[in-house]
Amino acid sequence: MPVGSKKGSVIFSGFRALGLYSNHLSHVVRYHKKHREFYIVTAVGNCFHTYNVKKLGIVAVSNALPEDISYLAADRMLVYVATGKKVSAFARNKEVVHMYTGHGADVHLLLPFGDHIISVDRGNAVIVWDVESEEEYLQITFDKVSFEVSAIMHPSTYLNKILFGSSQGGLQLWNVKSNKLLYTFTGWPSGVTVLQQTPAVDVVGVGLSSGQIIIHNIKFDESLMKFQQDWGPVTSLSFRTDGHPVMAAGSPVGHIGLWDLEEKKLVCQMRDAHNTAIAGLTFLHGEPLLITNGADNGIRVWIFDTAGGGGRLLRSRLGHSAPPTKVQHHGLNGHHILSAGQDGTLQSFSTVHERFNRSLGHGSINKKKSKKKSLRYDKLKLPAITTFASESARQSDWDSIVACHRGYLMTTTWNYQKGSMGAHKLEPERFNKNRALSVHATAVDITSCGNFVVVGLSSGHIDVYNMQSGMHRGQYGEDEAHRGAVRGVSVDGLNQLTVSAGADKLVHIWKFKSRKLVHSIDLGTTPVTTHLHRDSGMLAVALDDFTLNVLDMETKRIVRKFSGHRGQVNDMAFSPDGRWLITAAMDCTIRTWDLPSGCLVDCFLVDFAAVSLTMSPTGDFLASSHVDNLGIYLWSNNTLCGMVSLRPLPADYEPTVIMLPGTCPGQDEEGEGDADLNTEMIEYESPEQLDEQLVTLSMLADSRWKNLLHLDIIKKRNKPKEPPKVPKAAPFFMPTIPGLIPQFAPSEDSNQGEQSKIVNFGVLAQKSHFYQQLESAMLSNKYNGPVGMLKEMGPSGIDAELRGLAPDMGGDVSVLQGFLKMVASMLDSKRDFDLAQAYLALFLKLHLRLISQEPGLMEEASKVSEKLEETWTSMQTLFNQSLCLLSYTKSALL
């Protein structure tokens, strides 16, 4: 098995998900006494998010569960989550502290009840659990035919009592402590969908599947009032507690009805509060705030501070209600990602903070009429965006985004600054607005200056428009640019060339201004999509046979071909430096190709195929959108944080599945695995000399050898102004021998017993250790020992040792000759080239007059000079060749 096949991606690791806020499950509101603040808990897939109501800022994201959450409940301390047949209790909004197992079917209802938690499964079994011990306290089984539990609640002030609602329409009141049925309510012909406590004791709000809402007194079994909504079953109920007797009811179509309980009438309708069913709504205790969430991936907070009883939107967190189809970074800082979804909206998500998110809205043929009507019933609204292009260069002056819509010839402009649809609708006049021709826009690009738009059509035409005025400025080709649909169009960074790819298997390169054809390339296979990296001039073309071609715009040649995908390539992205090409295909793989080496360097699988990719302009994040997923997922670039060794992956490489960010359990363990992989790949240690023919420098600091010639100047400058003072007491630290490597001085007491009165005249010779090493090296002709000693010395020590080689300082001419031989051996080995130069320069400075007087020294010095000149000549030749080649590549047009 190849290296890393058990691991995930080497380059990318999951960071987090953007644009995920809510699903079809009702939210839960919690109050924190210490913070004095309300929090909202919403389910998102197999984890839940916690937001504060004050700013709707995300506070916590729970650890992921193995299955999607089917129900959510919470009390003062814990959050309870149902997944399949299990119930989990989370503490601190993050980690599982209790697990309750024992159900024979999937759990679909939960109710926290003091020290207990009550759960109901699809098999109609009700189990009461002890929260701390995780043991089953009580089990109640109902007959599914006569009483199928569909709702559950605890009536306020009713000790140990639980009220069950059924899909048959009846109610039952049970004492869960004594396991007794206290009362059976006849109920109503329709099934009970919601049970909610009203602000009044003994009174309960009951929502039915017929749309009827009953305010029922369970103490006397009397219905106090009834309401009927025409929007289908009641999905949720809530009552205001700030002094206004108002009840809010949710519906499956996204409308909210507000009912006055005193006057017993409908006060207001909040139509299209959500695009989908109202999953949950809650009035905050004692405040005029209503919190709603729905399956449209949105959380909204409404405030009731206006006349008429209706609520206005105070704050919201909105994502796509249908999967995004195209994502692209906007701007140069990489903080904003534009996203177009199947829901027809264009949105901007911030990678910094959610408060910078903004929705640019839904496209409409007539924006003024759409404002008067509700957009949901607007017959003039445009279908979903298939592709778009953005450029931030002139976004403060005019529109900066152009979008193509599914099946529409017309392309629309959008204004990022205003956060809305733009002023122009770009459409060529050649078709006379004949919709029967079924011609639609397929590709679009904006020039780097932000002044022009190039649009490719399914008929093969390519048109140019002015971004400021929206006027048509010309077309490419006399009639059609391609004989088939245009699959991709791009303009280079200097507005010199336009490149287009069509279904006729051709890539055309045009002059941007004159719009004349310059060059054509036959691909041999129909292209699917293209992507241009403007800085490097590299055009990536994905083909129908799942291969990739990379075209160099400068040489107008295909320079790279990649194969390996087993499905259609959906999207491509270049790294900011143009070195990597990242591709996503329907085979659920995301691959990274290294362009200089032409190899696949990274590959990993995801559970859902990626439909769009975009790389941050700063290179820190890769963003992806996936099939059947509402979020945008960020992957962090590991190469910016540490050393990552990239090796070409073999042809039989089997990638492993990586879970999407934000839904990945055990991310720490996976990160450790990647670290182990990197360390395994970086175990290469560079030798001291790569090759005997290469001139190698030492790894010493410059201060160790550059100052040798100027040591006398440095000593003069650093001369002390006062004589050294004798220390009054013994030093605190142990005495050391002066030098770069600290060594303790031998104690004087240890040698006192061995002292002798006989004088050793050998000590008076004062031969240093280096001197002795050099003498022994002259006999063995191996100079590694003295060279190593000089490397460990500082500039002052080297200067003293070289001065001590002279005859007048106790040295000898033969030792001077040995030093020159040592330098010659350093030049022969081509190691420590910089040190050899520095030592030789200092040696000549100190002993030049003596060398000129001694014939032996002159002969040895001339040999060293020849070797030095030979080595330097070869190096200078290599330098000149490299400089010549570099200047040629910088100036010549290849």
HUKA-V753042 format. One record per backbone hydrogen bond with DSSP energy under -0.5 kcal/mol. NH is the residue of the N-H (numbers start at 1). CO is the residue of the C=O. E is the energy in kcal/mol with one decimal. If there is no record, write none. Layout:
NH/CO/E + NH/CO/E
This chain:
5/2/-1.8 + 7/4/-1.2 + 13/636/-1.6 + 15/634/-2.6 + 16/634/-0.8 + 18/632/-3.6 + 21/19/-0.6 + 28/41/-2.1 + 30/39/-2.9 + 32/37/-2.8 + 33/31/-0.7 + 36/32/-1.8 + 37/32/-1.3 + 39/30/-3.1 + 40/51/-3.1 + 41/28/-2.8 + 42/40/-0.5 + 42/49/-2.3 + 44/47/-3.0 + 47/44/-1.4 + 49/42/-2.6 + 50/60/-2.5 + 51/40/-2.9 + 52/57/-2.0 + 53/38/-2.1 + 56/52/-1.7 + 59/50/-3.9 + 60/50/-1.3 + 62/48/-2.5 + 63/94/-2.8 + 65/46/-2.4 + 69/45/-2.6 + 70/82/-3.6 + 71/82/-1.0 + 73/80/-2.3 + 75/78/-2.4 + 79/90/-2.0 + 80/73/-3.0 + 81/88/-2.9 + 82/71/-2.2 + 83/81/-0.5 + 83/86/-2.4 + 86/83/-2.0 + 87/100/-2.0 + 88/81/-3.1 + 89/98/-2.6 + 90/79/-3.3 + 91/95/-2.6 + 92/77/-0.5 + 94/91/-1.9 + 95/91/-1.6 + 97/89/-3.1 + 98/89/-1.5 + 100/87/-3.3 + 101/99/-0.5 + 102/85/-0.6 + 103/85/-0.8 + 107/84/-3.0 + 108/120/-2.7 + 109/120/-1.6 + 111/118/-2.2 + 113/116/-3.4 + 116/113/-1.7 + 117/129/-1.8 + 118/111/-2.6 + 119/127/-2.4 + 120/109/-2.3 + 121/125/-1.8 + 122/106/-2.2 + 124/121/-1.7 + 126/140/-3.5 + 127/119/-2.5 + 127/125/-0.5 + 128/138/-3.5 + 129/117/-2.8 + 129/127/-0.6 + 130/135/-2.8 + 131/115/-2.4 + 131/129/-0.6 + 134/130/-1.6 + 137/128/-3.3 + 138/128/-1.6 + 140/126/-3.5 + 142/124/-1.7 + 144/142/-0.6 + 147/143/-3.1 + 149/147/-0.7 + 150/165/-3.1 + 151/165/-1.7 + 153/163/-1.9 + 155/153/-0.6 + 158/155/-1.7 + 159/157/-1.0 + 161/158/-1.5 + 162/174/-2.6 + 163/153/-3.0 + 164/162/-0.5 + 164/172/-3.2 + 165/151/-3.0 + 166/170/-1.9 + 167/148/-2.3 + 169/166/-1.1 + 171/185/-1.4 + 172/164/-2.1 + 173/183/-2.8 + 174/162/-2.9 + 174/172/-0.5 + 175/180/-2.8 + 176/160/-2.0 + 176/174/-0.7 + 177/160/-0.6 + 179/175/-1.1 + 180/175/-1.6 + 182/173/-2.6 + 182/180/-0.7 + 183/173/-1.5 + 185/171/-2.9 + 188/169/-1.6 + 192/166/-2.8 + 193/207/-3.1 + 194/207/-1.7 + 196/205/-2.5 + 198/203/-1.8 + 203/200/-1.2 + 204/216/-3.2 + 205/196/-3.8 + 206/214/-3.0 + 207/194/-2.5 + 208/212/-2.4 + 209/191/-2.3 + 211/208/-1.4 + 213/227/-3.1 + 214/206/-2.7 + 215/225/-2.8 + 216/204/-2.9 + 216/214/-0.8 + 217/222/-3.9 + 218/202/-2.4 + 218/216/-0.7 + 219/202/-0.6 + 221/217/-0.9 + 222/217/-1.9 + 224/215/-3.0 + 224/222/-0.7 + 225/215/-1.2 + 227/213/-2.9 + 229/211/-2.3 + 234/208/-2.0 + 235/233/-0.5 + 235/250/-1.7 + 236/250/-0.5 + 238/248/-1.7 + 240/246/-2.6 + 245/243/-0.5 + 246/244/-2.3 + 247/259/-2.6 + 248/238/-2.9 + 249/257/-2.2 + 250/236/-2.5 + 251/255/-1.0 + 252/231/-0.5 + 252/233/-0.5 + 254/251/-1.1 + 256/270/-1.8 + 257/249/-2.3 + 258/268/-2.7 + 259/247/-3.0 + 259/257/-0.5 + 260/265/-3.0 + 261/245/-2.7 + 261/259/-0.6 + 262/245/-0.5 + 264/260/-1.0 + 265/260/-1.3 + 267/258/-3.0 + 268/258/-1.4 + 270/256/-3.3 + 271/269/-1.0 + 273/254/-1.6 + 273/270/-0.8 + 274/254/-1.3 + 278/251/-2.4 + 279/277/-0.8 + 279/293/-1.7 + 280/293/-1.6 + 282/291/-2.2 + 284/289/-2.3 + 287/284/-1.8 + 289/287/-1.3 + 290/302/-2.7 + 291/282/-2.9 + 292/300/-2.7 + 293/280/-1.9 + 294/298/-1.4 + 295/277/-0.9 + 297/294/-0.9 + 298/294/-0.7 + 299/317/-2.4 + 300/292/-2.6 + 301/315/-2.8 + 302/290/-3.2 + 303/312/-2.6 + 304/288/-2.3 + 305/303/-0.9 + 306/310/-0.6 + 309/306/-1.0 + 312/303/-2.4 + 314/301/-3.1 + 315/301/-1.4 + 317/299/-2.5 + 319/297/-1.9 + 320/630/-0.5 + 324/629/-0.6 + 325/340/-3.0 + 326/340/-1.6 + 328/338/-2.3 + 330/336/-2.5 + 336/330/-0.6 + 337/349/-2.6 + 338/328/-3.2 + 339/347/-3.0 + 340/326/-2.5 + 341/345/-1.9 + 342/323/-1.9 + 344/341/-1.7 + 346/361/-1.9 + 347/339/-2.9 + 348/358/-3.3 + 349/337/-2.7 + 351/335/-2.3 + 352/335/-0.5 + 356/353/-1.6 + 357/354/-1.7 + 358/348/-2.4 + 360/346/-2.7 + 360/358/-0.5 + 363/344/-1.1 + 365/380/-2.8 + 370/366/-1.7 + 371/367/-1.4 + 372/368/-1.1 + 373/369/-1.9 + 377/374/-1.1 + 378/375/-1.0 + 379/377/-0.7 + 381/378/-1.0 + 382/363/-2.4 + 385/341/-0.6 + 386/404/-2.5 + 387/404/-0.9 + 389/402/-2.3 + 391/400/-1.9 + 395/392/-0.8 + 397/394/-1.4 + 398/394/-2.1 + 400/414/-1.6 + 401/414/-1.7 + 402/389/-2.4 + 403/412/-2.7 + 404/387/-3.0 + 405/410/-0.6 + 406/384/-2.5 + 408/405/-2.0 + 411/426/-2.5 + 412/403/-2.0 + 413/424/-1.8 + 414/401/-2.6 + 415/420/-2.5 + 416/414/-0.6 + 419/415/-1.3 + 420/415/-1.6 + 422/413/-3.3 + 426/411/-2.7 + 427/425/-0.5 + 432/429/-1.4 + 434/431/-1.6 + 435/433/-1.0 + 437/434/-1.1 + 438/435/-1.4 + 441/408/-2.4 + 442/456/-2.7 + 443/456/-1.6 + 445/454/-2.0 + 447/452/-2.1 + 450/447/-1.5 + 453/465/-2.4 + 454/445/-2.9 + 455/463/-2.7 + 456/443/-3.0 + 457/461/-2.5 + 458/440/-2.4 + 460/457/-1.3 + 463/455/-2.5 + 464/474/-2.8 + 465/453/-2.6 + 466/471/-2.6 + 467/451/-3.1 + 470/466/-2.0 + 473/464/-3.6 + 474/464/-0.8 + 476/462/-2.2 + 477/515/-0.9 + 481/460/-1.5 + 482/460/-1.7 + 486/457/-2.1 + 487/485/-0.5 + 487/501/-2.7 + 488/501/-1.5 + 490/499/-2.5 + 492/497/-2.3 + 495/492/-1.2 + 498/510/-2.4 + 499/490/-2.7 + 500/508/-2.6 + 501/488/-2.5 + 502/506/-2.0 + 503/485/-2.4 + 505/502/-1.2 + 507/521/-2.5 + 508/500/-2.5 + 509/519/-2.9 + 510/498/-3.6 + 510/508/-0.5 + 511/516/-2.6 + 512/496/-2.4 + 515/511/-1.5 + 518/509/-3.2 + 519/509/-1.6 + 521/507/-2.2 + 523/505/-2.9 + 523/521/-0.6 + 524/505/-0.7 + 527/502/-0.7 + 528/542/-4.0 + 529/542/-1.0 + 531/540/-2.1 + 533/538/-2.8 + 534/532/-0.8 + 537/533/-2.0 + 538/533/-1.1 + 539/551/-3.0 + 540/531/-3.1 + 540/538/-0.6 + 541/549/-3.2 + 542/529/-2.6 + 543/547/-2.6 + 544/526/-2.3 + 546/543/-1.4 + 548/562/-2.8 + 549/541/-2.6 + 550/560/-2.7 + 551/539/-3.3 + 551/549/-0.5 + 552/557/-3.0 + 553/537/-2.9 + 553/551/-0.7 + 556/552/-1.9 + 557/552/-0.9 + 559/550/-2.3 + 559/557/-0.7 + 560/550/-1.4 + 562/548/-2.8 + 565/546/-0.6 + 570/568/-0.5 + 570/584/-2.3 + 571/584/-1.4 + 573/582/-2.3 + 575/580/-1.9 + 578/575/-2.1 + 581/593/-2.3 + 582/573/-3.6 + 583/591/-2.6 + 584/571/-2.2 + 585/589/-1.5 + 586/568/-2.1 + 588/585/-1.2 + 590/604/-2.4 + 591/583/-2.3 + 592/602/-2.9 + 593/581/-2.8 + 594/599/-3.3 + 595/579/-2.9 + 595/593/-0.7 + 598/594/-1.8 + 599/594/-1.1 + 601/592/-2.3 + 601/599/-0.6 + 602/592/-1.4 + 604/590/-1.4 + 605/656/-2.6 + 606/588/-2.3 + 611/625/-2.5 + 612/625/-1.3 + 614/623/-1.8 + 616/621/-2.8 + 619/616/-1.6 + 622/635/-2.6 + 623/614/-2.9 + 624/633/-2.1 + 625/612/-1.8 + 626/631/-0.5 + 627/609/-2.4 + 629/626/-1.6 + 632/18/-2.5 + 633/624/-2.8 + 634/16/-3.0 + 635/622/-2.7 + 636/13/-2.6 + 637/620/-2.2 + 638/11/-3.5 + 638/636/-0.8 + 640/637/-1.2 + 641/638/-1.2 + 642/638/-1.4 + 646/644/-0.6 + 647/645/-0.6 + 649/600/-3.3 + 653/650/-1.4 + 655/653/-0.7 + 658/605/-3.1 + 663/660/-1.9 + 665/663/-0.7 + 667/664/-0.6 + 670/666/-1.8 + 671/667/-2.4 + 672/668/-2.1 + 673/669/-1.9 + 674/670/-2.0 + 675/671/-2.0 + 676/672/-2.3 + 677/673/-2.1 + 678/674/-2.4 + 679/675/-2.5 + 680/676/-2.1 + 681/677/-1.6 + 682/678/-1.2 + 683/680/-0.7 + 694/691/-1.3 + 696/830/-3.0 + 704/701/-1.7 + 705/702/-1.4 + 706/702/-3.0 + 708/705/-0.9 + 711/708/-0.9 + 714/710/-2.0 + 715/711/-2.5 + 716/712/-1.9 + 717/713/-2.2 + 718/714/-2.1 + 719/716/-0.9 + 737/743/-3.2 + 740/792/-0.5 + 742/740/-0.7 + 743/737/-0.6 + 745/735/-2.5 + 751/748/-0.7 + 752/749/-1.2 + 755/752/-1.0 + 761/759/-0.8 + 763/760/-1.2 + 764/760/-0.5 + 765/762/-0.8 + 766/763/-1.3 + 768/766/-0.5 + 772/768/-2.1 + 773/769/-2.3 + 774/770/-2.5 + 775/771/-1.9 + 776/772/-2.3 + 777/773/-2.1 + 778/774/-1.6 + 779/775/-1.0 + 780/776/-1.8 + 781/777/-2.1 + 782/777/-0.8 + 787/783/-1.6 + 788/784/-2.3 + 789/785/-1.8 + 790/786/-2.1 + 791/787/-1.8 + 792/788/-1.1 + 793/789/-0.7 + 793/790/-0.7 + 798/794/-2.3 + 799/795/-2.1 + 800/796/-2.2 + 801/797/-2.3 + 802/798/-2.3 + 803/799/-1.8 + 804/800/-1.8 + 805/802/-0.8 + 806/803/-1.3 + 809/806/-1.4 + 810/807/-1.5 + 811/806/-2.6 + 812/805/-0.9 + 816/812/-1.7 + 817/813/-2.3 + 818/814/-1.9 + 819/815/-2.0 + 820/816/-1.8 + 821/817/-1.8 + 822/818/-2.0 + 823/819/-2.1 + 824/820/-2.3 + 825/821/-2.2 + 826/822/-1.9 + 827/823/-2.1 + 828/824/-2.1 + 829/825/-2.4 + 830/826/-0.9 + 831/826/-1.1 + 833/696/-2.2 + 836/832/-2.3 + 837/833/-1.7 + 838/834/-2.0 + 839/835/-3.1 + 840/836/-2.1 + 841/837/-2.2 + 842/838/-2.1 + 843/839/-2.4 + 844/840/-2.5 + 845/841/-1.8 + 846/842/-1.9 + 847/843/-2.5 + 848/844/-1.0 + 851/847/-2.2 + 852/848/-1.9 + 853/849/-0.9 + 854/850/-1.2 + 855/853/-0.6 + 858/854/-2.1 + 859/855/-2.4 + 860/856/-2.0 + 861/857/-2.6 + 862/858/-2.2 + 863/859/-1.6 + 864/860/-2.0 + 865/861/-2.3 + 866/862/-2.1 + 867/863/-2.1 + 868/864/-2.5 + 869/865/-2.5 + 870/866/-2.4 + 871/867/-2.4 + 872/868/-2.4 + 873/869/-2.3 + 874/870/-1.9 + 875/871/-2.0 + 876/872/-2.7 + 877/873/-2.0 + 878/874/-1.8 + 879/875/-2.4 + 880/876/-2.4 + 881/877/-2.2 + 882/878/-2.3 + 883/879/-2.6 + 884/880/-2.3 + 885/881/-2.4 + 886/882/-2.4 + 887/883/-2.4 + 888/884/-1.8 + 889/885/-2.3 + 890/886/-1.7 + 891/887/-1.4 + 892/888/-3.0 + 894/892/-0.7
